[in-house]
Every structure is written in structure tokens, then in C-alpha cells.
Amino acid sequence: MDEIDIDIRQQKSKNIDLFLDQQFDFVITLCDRAKERCPAFPGAALIHWGFDDPTETRGDRDIELRQFRKVRDEITRRIRLWTLAMKPHR
């Protein structure tokens, strides 16, 4: 993420249980495993964007890094498109 000037060094994974009592408009899952295990969020629209799991390429550092970059860039494109689609039309 440093390559695109996003500092994630202070970020960490969080347990889904921290969010179960919160209200969401949308819940977006990014991998099939998350889609299958995602708990119900009443009132939220469930959206699934399936991406290849970059950790499945473990072994060759160059291949793994290319896969992480590919998925990062795909997520970025999808967020941009979704954001445009969600803007109110005038």
C-alpha cells in the first residue's frame, strides 16, 4: 500500500463480533469464504465482490507480490465505480 501512498501500518484485523450491534446500509464481502460466513446485518444490502485470494500464491515472492497488487488495483477500481454509481443523479 506504500506504493500508492496509503499507510496501513497501524491497521489490524478486527473480529466481526465488534460490528454486530451496528447498523449498516451495505455489507460488502471480498472473498467467497467471507460471503459464506458473513453474519446477517438487518437492513443492510449484502454485496459480494469476488476477488482471487492473493495468499494462495505463497512461495514465489514475485508472483505473490504481483497478485497482491492486482487484487489491490481491482478493489480500487471497483470502489471507484461503486462510488460513482451511488452518487445521486441531478
PDB file of N, CA, C and O in Angstrom:
ATOM      1  N   MET A   1       0.829  -1.191   0.000  1.00  0.00           N
ATOM      2  CA  MET A   1       0.000   0.000   0.000  1.00  0.00           C
ATOM      3  C   MET A   1       0.875   1.257   0.000  1.00  0.00           C
ATOM      4  O   MET A   1       0.455   2.313  -0.473  1.00  0.00           O
ATOM      5  N   ASP A   2       2.078   1.135   0.527  1.00  0.00           N
ATOM      6  CA  ASP A   2       3.007   2.273   0.467  1.00  0.00           C
ATOM      7  C   ASP A   2       3.206   2.744  -0.974  1.00  0.00           C
ATOM      8  O   ASP A   2       3.404   3.934  -1.220  1.00  0.00           O
ATOM      9  N   GLU A   3       3.154   1.814  -1.919  1.00  0.00           N
ATOM     10  CA  GLU A   3       3.338   2.167  -3.333  1.00  0.00           C
ATOM     11  C   GLU A   3       2.302   3.166  -3.829  1.00  0.00           C
ATOM     12  O   GLU A   3       2.562   3.920  -4.768  1.00  0.00           O
ATOM     13  N   ILE A   4       1.137   3.174  -3.205  1.00  0.00           N
ATOM     14  CA  ILE A   4       0.091   4.122  -3.609  1.00  0.00           C
ATOM     15  C   ILE A   4      -0.193   5.125  -2.483  1.00  0.00           C
ATOM     16  O   ILE A   4      -1.282   5.692  -2.390  1.00  0.00           O
ATOM     17  N   ASP A   5       0.811   5.324  -1.640  1.00  0.00           N
ATOM     18  CA  ASP A   5       0.785   6.336  -0.577  1.00  0.00           C
ATOM     19  C   ASP A   5      -0.341   6.153   0.444  1.00  0.00           C
ATOM     20  O   ASP A   5      -0.946   7.125   0.897  1.00  0.00           O
ATOM     21  N   ILE A   6      -0.614   4.890   0.797  1.00  0.00           N
ATOM     22  CA  ILE A   6      -1.576   4.603   1.861  1.00  0.00           C
ATOM     23  C   ILE A   6      -0.831   3.866   2.958  1.00  0.00           C
ATOM     24  O   ILE A   6      -0.297   2.778   2.740  1.00  0.00           O
ATOM     25  N   ASP A   7      -0.800   4.470   4.142  1.00  0.00           N
ATOM     26  CA  ASP A   7      -0.096   3.888   5.283  1.00  0.00           C
ATOM     27  C   ASP A   7      -1.066   3.009   6.073  1.00  0.00           C
ATOM     28  O   ASP A   7      -2.020   3.506   6.672  1.00  0.00           O
ATOM     29  N   ILE A   8      -0.813   1.708   6.068  1.00  0.00           N
ATOM     30  CA  ILE A   8      -1.678   0.783   6.806  1.00  0.00           C
ATOM     31  C   ILE A   8      -0.937   0.121   7.973  1.00  0.00           C
ATOM     32  O   ILE A   8      -1.394  -0.888   8.511  1.00  0.00           O
ATOM     33  N   ARG A   9       0.194   0.685   8.356  1.00  0.00           N
ATOM     34  CA  ARG A   9       0.990   0.063   9.415  1.00  0.00           C
ATOM     35  C   ARG A   9       0.257  -0.035  10.749  1.00  0.00           C
ATOM     36  O   ARG A   9       0.525  -0.945  11.533  1.00  0.00           O
ATOM     37  N   GLN A  10      -0.654   0.879  11.012  1.00  0.00           N
ATOM     38  CA  GLN A  10      -1.393   0.850  12.278  1.00  0.00           C
ATOM     39  C   GLN A  10      -2.695   0.057  12.189  1.00  0.00           C
ATOM     40  O   GLN A  10      -3.405  -0.078  13.185  1.00  0.00           O
ATOM     41  N   GLN A  11      -3.015  -0.468  11.009  1.00  0.00           N
ATOM     42  CA  GLN A  11      -4.251  -1.227  10.823  1.00  0.00           C
ATOM     43  C   GLN A  11      -4.079  -2.648  11.334  1.00  0.00           C
ATOM     44  O   GLN A  11      -2.974  -3.190  11.331  1.00  0.00           O
ATOM     45  N   LYS A  12      -5.178  -3.243  11.770  1.00  0.00           N
ATOM     46  CA  LYS A  12      -5.134  -4.641  12.199  1.00  0.00           C
ATOM     47  C   LYS A  12      -6.497  -5.273  11.928  1.00  0.00           C
ATOM     48  O   LYS A  12      -7.505  -4.576  11.811  1.00  0.00           O
ATOM     49  N   SER A  13      -6.513  -6.571  11.832  1.00  0.00           N
ATOM     50  CA  SER A  13      -7.768  -7.298  11.638  1.00  0.00           C
ATOM     51  C   SER A  13      -8.622  -7.150  12.890  1.00  0.00           C
ATOM     52  O   SER A  13      -8.111  -7.076  14.008  1.00  0.00           O
ATOM     53  N   LYS A  14      -9.930  -7.110  12.676  1.00  0.00           N
ATOM     54  CA  LYS A  14     -10.866  -6.996  13.793  1.00  0.00           C
ATOM     55  C   LYS A  14     -11.869  -8.134  13.694  1.00  0.00           C
ATOM     56  O   LYS A  14     -12.207  -8.590  12.602  1.00  0.00           O
ATOM     57  N   ASN A  15     -12.330  -8.576  14.831  1.00  0.00           N
ATOM     58  CA  ASN A  15     -13.335  -9.630  14.871  1.00  0.00           C
ATOM     59  C   ASN A  15     -14.683  -9.052  14.467  1.00  0.00           C
ATOM     60  O   ASN A  15     -15.046  -7.957  14.895  1.00  0.00           O
ATOM     61  N   ILE A  16     -15.417  -9.779  13.652  1.00  0.00           N
ATOM     62  CA  ILE A  16     -16.728  -9.325  13.172  1.00  0.00           C
ATOM     63  C   ILE A  16     -17.678  -9.039  14.323  1.00  0.00           C
ATOM     64  O   ILE A  16     -18.581  -8.213  14.187  1.00  0.00           O
ATOM     65  N   ASP A  17     -17.489  -9.709  15.453  1.00  0.00           N
ATOM     66  CA  ASP A  17     -18.364  -9.511  16.612  1.00  0.00           C
ATOM     67  C   ASP A  17     -18.391  -8.055  17.081  1.00  0.00           C
ATOM     68  O   ASP A  17     -19.370  -7.624  17.690  1.00  0.00           O
ATOM     69  N   LEU A  18     -17.336  -7.299  16.808  1.00  0.00           N
ATOM     70  CA  LEU A  18     -17.285  -5.884  17.194  1.00  0.00           C
ATOM     71  C   LEU A  18     -18.333  -5.048  16.460  1.00  0.00           C
ATOM     72  O   LEU A  18     -18.663  -3.947  16.901  1.00  0.00           O
ATOM     73  N   PHE A  19     -18.857  -5.559  15.350  1.00  0.00           N
ATOM     74  CA  PHE A  19     -19.731  -4.773  14.499  1.00  0.00           C
ATOM     75  C   PHE A  19     -21.172  -5.266  14.454  1.00  0.00           C
ATOM     76  O   PHE A  19     -22.016  -4.640  13.813  1.00  0.00           O
ATOM     77  N   LEU A  20     -21.463  -6.368  15.121  1.00  0.00           N
ATOM     78  CA  LEU A  20     -22.785  -6.978  15.014  1.00  0.00           C
ATOM     79  C   LEU A  20     -23.912  -6.106  15.541  1.00  0.00           C
ATOM     80  O   LEU A  20     -25.052  -6.253  15.100  1.00  0.00           O
ATOM     81  N   ASP A  21     -23.630  -5.208  16.465  1.00  0.00           N
ATOM     82  CA  ASP A  21     -24.688  -4.357  17.030  1.00  0.00           C
ATOM     83  C   ASP A  21     -24.790  -3.004  16.317  1.00  0.00           C
ATOM     84  O   ASP A  21     -25.524  -2.124  16.766  1.00  0.00           O
ATOM     85  N   GLN A  22     -24.064  -2.836  15.218  1.00  0.00           N
ATOM     86  CA  GLN A  22     -24.087  -1.581  14.469  1.00  0.00           C
ATOM     87  C   GLN A  22     -24.994  -1.704  13.249  1.00  0.00           C
ATOM     88  O   GLN A  22     -25.205  -2.795  12.721  1.00  0.00           O
ATOM     89  N   GLN A  23     -25.518  -0.577  12.819  1.00  0.00           N
ATOM     90  CA  GLN A  23     -26.387  -0.524  11.643  1.00  0.00           C
ATOM     91  C   GLN A  23     -25.549  -0.153  10.416  1.00  0.00           C
ATOM     92  O   GLN A  23     -24.748   0.781  10.464  1.00  0.00           O
ATOM     93  N   PHE A  24     -25.739  -0.886   9.324  1.00  0.00           N
ATOM     94  CA  PHE A  24     -25.024  -0.618   8.087  1.00  0.00           C
ATOM     95  C   PHE A  24     -26.015  -0.545   6.935  1.00  0.00           C
ATOM     96  O   PHE A  24     -27.028  -1.244   6.936  1.00  0.00           O
ATOM     97  N   ASP A  25     -25.726   0.297   5.960  1.00  0.00           N
ATOM     98  CA  ASP A  25     -26.519   0.348   4.743  1.00  0.00           C
ATOM     99  C   ASP A  25     -26.095  -0.773   3.785  1.00  0.00           C
ATOM    100  O   ASP A  25     -26.929  -1.368   3.102  1.00  0.00           O
ATOM    101  N   PHE A  26     -24.795  -1.049   3.748  1.00  0.00           N
ATOM    102  CA  PHE A  26     -24.232  -2.054   2.856  1.00  0.00           C
ATOM    103  C   PHE A  26     -23.194  -2.878   3.599  1.00  0.00           C
ATOM    104  O   PHE A  26     -22.481  -2.364   4.461  1.00  0.00           O
ATOM    105  N   VAL A  27     -23.113  -4.143   3.265  1.00  0.00           N
ATOM    106  CA  VAL A  27     -22.033  -5.013   3.716  1.00  0.00           C
ATOM    107  C   VAL A  27     -21.458  -5.639   2.455  1.00  0.00           C
ATOM    108  O   VAL A  27     -22.160  -6.331   1.718  1.00  0.00           O
ATOM    109  N   ILE A  28     -20.174  -5.389   2.214  1.00  0.00           N
ATOM    110  CA  ILE A  28     -19.516  -5.877   1.007  1.00  0.00           C
ATOM    111  C   ILE A  28     -18.480  -6.925   1.406  1.00  0.00           C
ATOM    112  O   ILE A  28     -17.560  -6.644   2.174  1.00  0.00           O
ATOM    113  N   THR A  29     -18.643  -8.135   0.875  1.00  0.00           N
ATOM    114  CA  THR A  29     -17.652  -9.177   1.097  1.00  0.00           C
ATOM    115  C   THR A  29     -16.744  -9.246  -0.121  1.00  0.00           C
ATOM    116  O   THR A  29     -17.170  -8.974  -1.243  1.00  0.00           O
ATOM    117  N   LEU A  30     -15.476  -9.616   0.115  1.00  0.00           N
ATOM    118  CA  LEU A  30     -14.487  -9.587  -0.961  1.00  0.00           C
ATOM    119  C   LEU A  30     -13.968 -10.962  -1.352  1.00  0.00           C
ATOM    120  O   LEU A  30     -13.249 -11.091  -2.343  1.00  0.00           O
ATOM    121  N   CYS A  31     -14.318 -11.980  -0.597  1.00  0.00           N
ATOM    122  CA  CYS A  31     -13.894 -13.329  -0.961  1.00  0.00           C
ATOM    123  C   CYS A  31     -15.034 -14.294  -0.664  1.00  0.00           C
ATOM    124  O   CYS A  31     -15.914 -14.005   0.147  1.00  0.00           O
ATOM    125  N   ASP A  32     -15.005 -15.439  -1.329  1.00  0.00           N
ATOM    126  CA  ASP A  32     -16.098 -16.400  -1.190  1.00  0.00           C
ATOM    127  C   ASP A  32     -16.233 -16.902   0.242  1.00  0.00           C
ATOM    128  O   ASP A  32     -17.348 -17.118   0.717  1.00  0.00           O
ATOM    129  N   ARG A  33     -15.117 -17.090   0.935  1.00  0.00           N
ATOM    130  CA  ARG A  33     -15.158 -17.558   2.320  1.00  0.00           C
ATOM    131  C   ARG A  33     -15.906 -16.551   3.197  1.00  0.00           C
ATOM    132  O   ARG A  33     -16.718 -16.943   4.036  1.00  0.00           O
ATOM    133  N   ALA A  34     -15.640 -15.274   3.010  1.00  0.00           N
ATOM    134  CA  ALA A  34     -16.340 -14.242   3.795  1.00  0.00           C
ATOM    135  C   ALA A  34     -17.820 -14.222   3.445  1.00  0.00           C
ATOM    136  O   ALA A  34     -18.663 -14.060   4.327  1.00  0.00           O
ATOM    137  N   LYS A  35     -18.141 -14.384   2.178  1.00  0.00           N
ATOM    138  CA  LYS A  35     -19.542 -14.394   1.751  1.00  0.00           C
ATOM    139  C   LYS A  35     -20.302 -15.527   2.441  1.00  0.00           C
ATOM    140  O   LYS A  35     -21.421 -15.335   2.916  1.00  0.00           O
ATOM    141  N   GLU A  36     -19.693 -16.694   2.489  1.00  0.00           N
ATOM    142  CA  GLU A  36     -20.338 -17.858   3.095  1.00  0.00           C
ATOM    143  C   GLU A  36     -20.516 -17.712   4.601  1.00  0.00           C
ATOM    144  O   GLU A  36     -21.483 -18.226   5.163  1.00  0.00           O
ATOM    145  N   ARG A  37     -19.602 -17.024   5.249  1.00  0.00           N
ATOM    146  CA  ARG A  37     -19.616 -16.943   6.714  1.00  0.00           C
ATOM    147  C   ARG A  37     -20.113 -15.614   7.260  1.00  0.00           C
ATOM    148  O   ARG A  37     -20.182 -15.434   8.476  1.00  0.00           O
ATOM    149  N   CYS A  38     -20.457 -14.692   6.392  1.00  0.00           N
ATOM    150  CA  CYS A  38     -20.870 -13.361   6.834  1.00  0.00           C
ATOM    151  C   CYS A  38     -22.184 -13.455   7.616  1.00  0.00           C
ATOM    152  O   CYS A  38     -23.163 -14.010   7.119  1.00  0.00           O
ATOM    153  N   PRO A  39     -22.204 -12.915   8.833  1.00  0.00           N
ATOM    154  CA  PRO A  39     -23.451 -12.943   9.601  1.00  0.00           C
ATOM    155  C   PRO A  39     -24.475 -11.982   9.013  1.00  0.00           C
ATOM    156  O   PRO A  39     -24.144 -11.155   8.164  1.00  0.00           O
ATOM    157  N   ALA A  40     -25.685 -12.093   9.455  1.00  0.00           N
ATOM    158  CA  ALA A  40     -26.758 -11.210   8.981  1.00  0.00           C
ATOM    159  C   ALA A  40     -26.615  -9.839   9.619  1.00  0.00           C
ATOM    160  O   ALA A  40     -26.356  -9.726  10.817  1.00  0.00           O
ATOM    161  N   PHE A  41     -26.782  -8.824   8.831  1.00  0.00           N
ATOM    162  CA  PHE A  41     -26.825  -7.446   9.294  1.00  0.00           C
ATOM    163  C   PHE A  41     -28.185  -6.899   8.874  1.00  0.00           C
ATOM    164  O   PHE A  41     -28.347  -6.458   7.736  1.00  0.00           O
ATOM    165  N   PRO A  42     -29.164  -6.922   9.775  1.00  0.00           N
ATOM    166  CA  PRO A  42     -30.520  -6.491   9.417  1.00  0.00           C
ATOM    167  C   PRO A  42     -30.532  -5.101   8.782  1.00  0.00           C
ATOM    168  O   PRO A  42     -29.917  -4.163   9.289  1.00  0.00           O
ATOM    169  N   GLY A  43     -31.240  -4.993   7.670  1.00  0.00           N
ATOM    170  CA  GLY A  43     -31.374  -3.721   6.974  1.00  0.00           C
ATOM    171  C   GLY A  43     -30.248  -3.415   5.998  1.00  0.00           C
ATOM    172  O   GLY A  43     -30.347  -2.461   5.227  1.00  0.00           O
ATOM    173  N   ALA A  44     -29.181  -4.205   6.014  1.00  0.00           N
ATOM    174  CA  ALA A  44     -28.046  -3.946   5.127  1.00  0.00           C
ATOM    175  C   ALA A  44     -28.216  -4.694   3.817  1.00  0.00           C
ATOM    176  O   ALA A  44     -28.656  -5.843   3.791  1.00  0.00           O
ATOM    177  N   ALA A  45     -27.860  -4.024   2.736  1.00  0.00           N
ATOM    178  CA  ALA A  45     -27.799  -4.688   1.443  1.00  0.00           C
ATOM    179  C   ALA A  45     -26.491  -5.478   1.388  1.00  0.00           C
ATOM    180  O   ALA A  45     -25.413  -4.916   1.584  1.00  0.00           O
ATOM    181  N   LEU A  46     -26.588  -6.772   1.123  1.00  0.00           N
ATOM    182  CA  LEU A  46     -25.392  -7.609   1.043  1.00  0.00           C
ATOM    183  C   LEU A  46     -24.884  -7.624  -0.387  1.00  0.00           C
ATOM    184  O   LEU A  46     -25.622  -7.945  -1.319  1.00  0.00           O
ATOM    185  N   ILE A  47     -23.608  -7.271  -0.551  1.00  0.00           N
ATOM    186  CA  ILE A  47     -22.972  -7.198  -1.865  1.00  0.00           C
ATOM    187  C   ILE A  47     -21.727  -8.066  -1.821  1.00  0.00           C
ATOM    188  O   ILE A  47     -20.962  -8.023  -0.857  1.00  0.00           O
ATOM    189  N   HIS A  48     -21.528  -8.852  -2.867  1.00  0.00           N
ATOM    190  CA  HIS A  48     -20.322  -9.682  -2.922  1.00  0.00           C
ATOM    191  C   HIS A  48     -19.499  -9.309  -4.149  1.00  0.00           C
ATOM    192  O   HIS A  48     -19.978  -9.353  -5.282  1.00  0.00           O
ATOM    193  N   TRP A  49     -18.251  -8.942  -3.892  1.00  0.00           N
ATOM    194  CA  TRP A  49     -17.281  -8.699  -4.952  1.00  0.00           C
ATOM    195  C   TRP A  49     -16.217  -9.786  -4.805  1.00  0.00           C
ATOM    196  O   TRP A  49     -15.363  -9.692  -3.923  1.00  0.00           O
ATOM    197  N   GLY A  50     -16.253 -10.787  -5.631  1.00  0.00           N
ATOM    198  CA  GLY A  50     -15.295 -11.881  -5.515  1.00  0.00           C
ATOM    199  C   GLY A  50     -13.947 -11.532  -6.124  1.00  0.00           C
ATOM    200  O   GLY A  50     -13.861 -11.120  -7.281  1.00  0.00           O
ATOM    201  N   PHE A  51     -12.907 -11.701  -5.340  1.00  0.00           N
ATOM    202  CA  PHE A  51     -11.536 -11.486  -5.810  1.00  0.00           C
ATOM    203  C   PHE A  51     -10.717 -12.735  -5.520  1.00  0.00           C
ATOM    204  O   PHE A  51     -10.998 -13.456  -4.563  1.00  0.00           O
ATOM    205  N   ASP A  52      -9.708 -12.991  -6.341  1.00  0.00           N
ATOM    206  CA  ASP A  52      -8.799 -14.091  -6.073  1.00  0.00           C
ATOM    207  C   ASP A  52      -8.065 -13.813  -4.768  1.00  0.00           C
ATOM    208  O   ASP A  52      -7.733 -12.667  -4.467  1.00  0.00           O
ATOM    209  N   ASP A  53      -7.817 -14.853  -4.004  1.00  0.00           N
ATOM    210  CA  ASP A  53      -7.094 -14.721  -2.742  1.00  0.00           C
ATOM    211  C   ASP A  53      -5.600 -14.681  -3.039  1.00  0.00           C
ATOM    212  O   ASP A  53      -5.031 -15.686  -3.466  1.00  0.00           O
ATOM    213  N   PRO A  54      -4.952 -13.532  -2.820  1.00  0.00           N
ATOM    214  CA  PRO A  54      -3.528 -13.436  -3.156  1.00  0.00           C
ATOM    215  C   PRO A  54      -2.646 -14.323  -2.286  1.00  0.00           C
ATOM    216  O   PRO A  54      -1.508 -14.610  -2.660  1.00  0.00           O
ATOM    217  N   THR A  55      -3.140 -14.758  -1.145  1.00  0.00           N
ATOM    218  CA  THR A  55      -2.320 -15.612  -0.280  1.00  0.00           C
ATOM    219  C   THR A  55      -2.200 -17.031  -0.835  1.00  0.00           C
ATOM    220  O   THR A  55      -1.375 -17.810  -0.357  1.00  0.00           O
ATOM    221  N   GLU A  56      -3.011 -17.377  -1.834  1.00  0.00           N
ATOM    222  CA  GLU A  56      -2.934 -18.708  -2.428  1.00  0.00           C
ATOM    223  C   GLU A  56      -1.730 -18.872  -3.340  1.00  0.00           C
ATOM    224  O   GLU A  56      -1.474 -19.968  -3.838  1.00  0.00           O
ATOM    225  N   THR A  57      -0.984 -17.790  -3.564  1.00  0.00           N
ATOM    226  CA  THR A  57       0.202 -17.855  -4.426  1.00  0.00           C
ATOM    227  C   THR A  57       1.482 -17.898  -3.592  1.00  0.00           C
ATOM    228  O   THR A  57       2.560 -17.593  -4.104  1.00  0.00           O
ATOM    229  N   ARG A  58       1.382 -18.262  -2.345  1.00  0.00           N
ATOM    230  CA  ARG A  58       2.559 -18.294  -1.462  1.00  0.00           C
ATOM    231  C   ARG A  58       3.670 -19.153  -2.064  1.00  0.00           C
ATOM    232  O   ARG A  58       3.414 -20.168  -2.711  1.00  0.00           O
ATOM    233  N   GLY A  59       4.873 -18.730  -1.838  1.00  0.00           N
ATOM    234  CA  GLY A  59       6.031 -19.481  -2.315  1.00  0.00           C
ATOM    235  C   GLY A  59       6.966 -18.589  -3.094  1.00  0.00           C
ATOM    236  O   GLY A  59       8.085 -18.323  -2.655  1.00  0.00           O
ATOM    237  N   ASP A  60       6.526 -18.127  -4.237  1.00  0.00           N
ATOM    238  CA  ASP A  60       7.331 -17.248  -5.073  1.00  0.00           C
ATOM    239  C   ASP A  60       6.984 -15.806  -4.725  1.00  0.00           C
ATOM    240  O   ASP A  60       5.881 -15.348  -5.025  1.00  0.00           O
ATOM    241  N   ARG A  61       7.898 -15.096  -4.105  1.00  0.00           N
ATOM    242  CA  ARG A  61       7.660 -13.728  -3.617  1.00  0.00           C
ATOM    243  C   ARG A  61       7.220 -12.793  -4.741  1.00  0.00           C
ATOM    244  O   ARG A  61       6.324 -11.974  -4.535  1.00  0.00           O
ATOM    245  N   ASP A  62       7.821 -12.892  -5.913  1.00  0.00           N
ATOM    246  CA  ASP A  62       7.464 -12.006  -7.027  1.00  0.00           C
ATOM    247  C   ASP A  62       6.041 -12.262  -7.511  1.00  0.00           C
ATOM    248  O   ASP A  62       5.291 -11.321  -7.771  1.00  0.00           O
ATOM    249  N   ILE A  63       5.670 -13.541  -7.632  1.00  0.00           N
ATOM    250  CA  ILE A  63       4.313 -13.876  -8.054  1.00  0.00           C
ATOM    251  C   ILE A  63       3.307 -13.412  -7.006  1.00  0.00           C
ATOM    252  O   ILE A  63       2.265 -12.850  -7.344  1.00  0.00           O
ATOM    253  N   GLU A  64       3.617 -13.645  -5.745  1.00  0.00           N
ATOM    254  CA  GLU A  64       2.724 -13.236  -4.658  1.00  0.00           C
ATOM    255  C   GLU A  64       2.530 -11.723  -4.658  1.00  0.00           C
ATOM    256  O   GLU A  64       1.404 -11.243  -4.528  1.00  0.00           O
ATOM    257  N   LEU A  65       3.609 -10.974  -4.801  1.00  0.00           N
ATOM    258  CA  LEU A  65       3.524  -9.515  -4.806  1.00  0.00           C
ATOM    259  C   LEU A  65       2.699  -9.019  -5.993  1.00  0.00           C
ATOM    260  O   LEU A  65       1.897  -8.098  -5.842  1.00  0.00           O
ATOM    261  N   ARG A  66       2.885  -9.614  -7.166  1.00  0.00           N
ATOM    262  CA  ARG A  66       2.083  -9.237  -8.336  1.00  0.00           C
ATOM    263  C   ARG A  66       0.597  -9.506  -8.090  1.00  0.00           C
ATOM    264  O   ARG A  66      -0.254  -8.707  -8.481  1.00  0.00           O
ATOM    265  N   GLN A  67       0.289 -10.633  -7.441  1.00  0.00           N
ATOM    266  CA  GLN A  67      -1.103 -10.973  -7.167  1.00  0.00           C
ATOM    267  C   GLN A  67      -1.720  -9.994  -6.170  1.00  0.00           C
ATOM    268  O   GLN A  67      -2.859  -9.566  -6.356  1.00  0.00           O
ATOM    269  N   PHE A  68      -0.987  -9.634  -5.115  1.00  0.00           N
ATOM    270  CA  PHE A  68      -1.495  -8.644  -4.155  1.00  0.00           C
ATOM    271  C   PHE A  68      -1.751  -7.308  -4.842  1.00  0.00           C
ATOM    272  O   PHE A  68      -2.773  -6.667  -4.597  1.00  0.00           O
ATOM    273  N   ARG A  69      -0.830  -6.890  -5.695  1.00  0.00           N
ATOM    274  CA  ARG A  69      -1.020  -5.631  -6.427  1.00  0.00           C
ATOM    275  C   ARG A  69      -2.244  -5.698  -7.327  1.00  0.00           C
ATOM    276  O   ARG A  69      -3.021  -4.746  -7.398  1.00  0.00           O
ATOM    277  N   LYS A  70      -2.417  -6.826  -8.016  1.00  0.00           N
ATOM    278  CA  LYS A  70      -3.559  -6.997  -8.912  1.00  0.00           C
ATOM    279  C   LYS A  70      -4.875  -6.866  -8.146  1.00  0.00           C
ATOM    280  O   LYS A  70      -5.776  -6.142  -8.570  1.00  0.00           O
ATOM    281  N   VAL A  71      -4.980  -7.561  -7.027  1.00  0.00           N
ATOM    282  CA  VAL A  71      -6.208  -7.511  -6.231  1.00  0.00           C
ATOM    283  C   VAL A  71      -6.413  -6.114  -5.650  1.00  0.00           C
ATOM    284  O   VAL A  71      -7.533  -5.604  -5.654  1.00  0.00           O
ATOM    285  N   ARG A  72      -5.356  -5.494  -5.157  1.00  0.00           N
ATOM    286  CA  ARG A  72      -5.448  -4.115  -4.639  1.00  0.00           C
ATOM    287  C   ARG A  72      -5.998  -3.188  -5.710  1.00  0.00           C
ATOM    288  O   ARG A  72      -6.887  -2.382  -5.437  1.00  0.00           O
ATOM    289  N   ASP A  73      -5.478  -3.295  -6.924  1.00  0.00           N
ATOM    290  CA  ASP A  73      -5.914  -2.418  -8.004  1.00  0.00           C
ATOM    291  C   ASP A  73      -7.350  -2.728  -8.447  1.00  0.00           C
ATOM    292  O   ASP A  73      -8.101  -1.817  -8.795  1.00  0.00           O
ATOM    293  N   GLU A  74      -7.728  -4.002  -8.435  1.00  0.00           N
ATOM    294  CA  GLU A  74      -9.107  -4.371  -8.770  1.00  0.00           C
ATOM    295  C   GLU A  74     -10.088  -3.809  -7.739  1.00  0.00           C
ATOM    296  O   GLU A  74     -11.149  -3.299  -8.098  1.00  0.00           O
ATOM    297  N   ILE A  75      -9.729  -3.904  -6.467  1.00  0.00           N
ATOM    298  CA  ILE A  75     -10.593  -3.352  -5.409  1.00  0.00           C
ATOM    299  C   ILE A  75     -10.718  -1.840  -5.576  1.00  0.00           C
ATOM    300  O   ILE A  75     -11.810  -1.290  -5.435  1.00  0.00           O
ATOM    301  N   THR A  76      -9.620  -1.172  -5.873  1.00  0.00           N
ATOM    302  CA  THR A  76      -9.645   0.278  -6.084  1.00  0.00           C
ATOM    303  C   THR A  76     -10.599   0.643  -7.218  1.00  0.00           C
ATOM    304  O   THR A  76     -11.407   1.561  -7.079  1.00  0.00           O
ATOM    305  N   ARG A  77     -10.508  -0.073  -8.342  1.00  0.00           N
ATOM    306  CA  ARG A  77     -11.391   0.194  -9.479  1.00  0.00           C
ATOM    307  C   ARG A  77     -12.854  -0.040  -9.106  1.00  0.00           C
ATOM    308  O   ARG A  77     -13.724   0.760  -9.450  1.00  0.00           O
ATOM    309  N   ARG A  78     -13.118  -1.128  -8.409  1.00  0.00           N
ATOM    310  CA  ARG A  78     -14.494  -1.458  -8.031  1.00  0.00           C
ATOM    311  C   ARG A  78     -15.067  -0.401  -7.090  1.00  0.00           C
ATOM    312  O   ARG A  78     -16.229  -0.019  -7.229  1.00  0.00           O
ATOM    313  N   ILE A  79     -14.277   0.070  -6.145  1.00  0.00           N
ATOM    314  CA  ILE A  79     -14.747   1.115  -5.221  1.00  0.00           C
ATOM    315  C   ILE A  79     -15.055   2.397  -5.990  1.00  0.00           C
ATOM    316  O   ILE A  79     -16.068   3.047  -5.732  1.00  0.00           O
ATOM    317  N   ARG A  80     -14.193   2.759  -6.923  1.00  0.00           N
ATOM    318  CA  ARG A  80     -14.446   3.974  -7.718  1.00  0.00           C
ATOM    319  C   ARG A  80     -15.739   3.863  -8.515  1.00  0.00           C
ATOM    320  O   ARG A  80     -16.541   4.798  -8.535  1.00  0.00           O
ATOM    321  N   LEU A  81     -15.943   2.737  -9.165  1.00  0.00           N
ATOM    322  CA  LEU A  81     -17.170   2.534  -9.937  1.00  0.00           C
ATOM    323  C   LEU A  81     -18.399   2.546  -9.034  1.00  0.00           C
ATOM    324  O   LEU A  81     -19.411   3.161  -9.372  1.00  0.00           O
ATOM    325  N   TRP A  82     -18.321   1.882  -7.907  1.00  0.00           N
ATOM    326  CA  TRP A  82     -19.443   1.810  -6.980  1.00  0.00           C
ATOM    327  C   TRP A  82     -19.764   3.196  -6.413  1.00  0.00           C
ATOM    328  O   TRP A  82     -20.930   3.561  -6.269  1.00  0.00           O
ATOM    329  N   THR A  83     -18.731   3.951  -6.097  1.00  0.00           N
ATOM    330  CA  THR A  83     -18.923   5.306  -5.584  1.00  0.00           C
ATOM    331  C   THR A  83     -19.639   6.174  -6.614  1.00  0.00           C
ATOM    332  O   THR A  83     -20.549   6.928  -6.270  1.00  0.00           O
ATOM    333  N   LEU A  84     -19.231   6.068  -7.867  1.00  0.00           N
ATOM    334  CA  LEU A  84     -19.904   6.828  -8.934  1.00  0.00           C
ATOM    335  C   LEU A  84     -21.356   6.405  -9.068  1.00  0.00           C
ATOM    336  O   LEU A  84     -22.236   7.247  -9.243  1.00  0.00           O
ATOM    337  N   ALA A  85     -21.610   5.105  -8.988  1.00  0.00           N
ATOM    338  CA  ALA A  85     -22.980   4.602  -9.122  1.00  0.00           C
ATOM    339  C   ALA A  85     -23.869   5.039  -7.961  1.00  0.00           C
ATOM    340  O   ALA A  85     -25.079   5.188  -8.130  1.00  0.00           O
ATOM    341  N   MET A  86     -23.283   5.245  -6.790  1.00  0.00           N
ATOM    342  CA  MET A  86     -24.044   5.602  -5.601  1.00  0.00           C
ATOM    343  C   MET A  86     -24.317   7.102  -5.489  1.00  0.00           C
ATOM    344  O   MET A  86     -25.141   7.521  -4.675  1.00  0.00           O
ATOM    345  N   LYS A  87     -23.630   7.915  -6.302  1.00  0.00           N
ATOM    346  CA  LYS A  87     -23.860   9.359  -6.248  1.00  0.00           C
ATOM    347  C   LYS A  87     -25.257   9.680  -6.765  1.00  0.00           C
ATOM    348  O   LYS A  87     -25.698   9.113  -7.765  1.00  0.00           O
ATOM    349  N   PRO A  88     -25.955  10.590  -6.083  1.00  0.00           N
ATOM    350  CA  PRO A  88     -27.281  10.972  -6.576  1.00  0.00           C
ATOM    351  C   PRO A  88     -27.165  11.644  -7.940  1.00  0.00           C
ATOM    352  O   PRO A  88     -26.266  12.454  -8.169  1.00  0.00           O
ATOM    353  N   HIS A  89     -28.069  11.306  -8.832  1.00  0.00           N
ATOM    354  CA  HIS A  89     -28.075  11.932 -10.164  1.00  0.00           C
ATOM    355  C   HIS A  89     -28.901  13.206 -10.094  1.00  0.00           C
ATOM    356  O   HIS A  89     -29.963  13.242  -9.472  1.00  0.00           O
ATOM    357  N   ARG A  90     -28.407  14.233 -10.730  1.00  0.00           N
ATOM    358  CA  ARG A  90     -29.105  15.526 -10.702  1.00  0.00           C
ATOM    359  C   ARG A  90     -29.916  15.716 -11.930  1.00  0.00           C
ATOM    360  O   ARG A  90     -30.573  16.745 -12.082  1.00  0.00           O
TER     361      ARG A  90
END
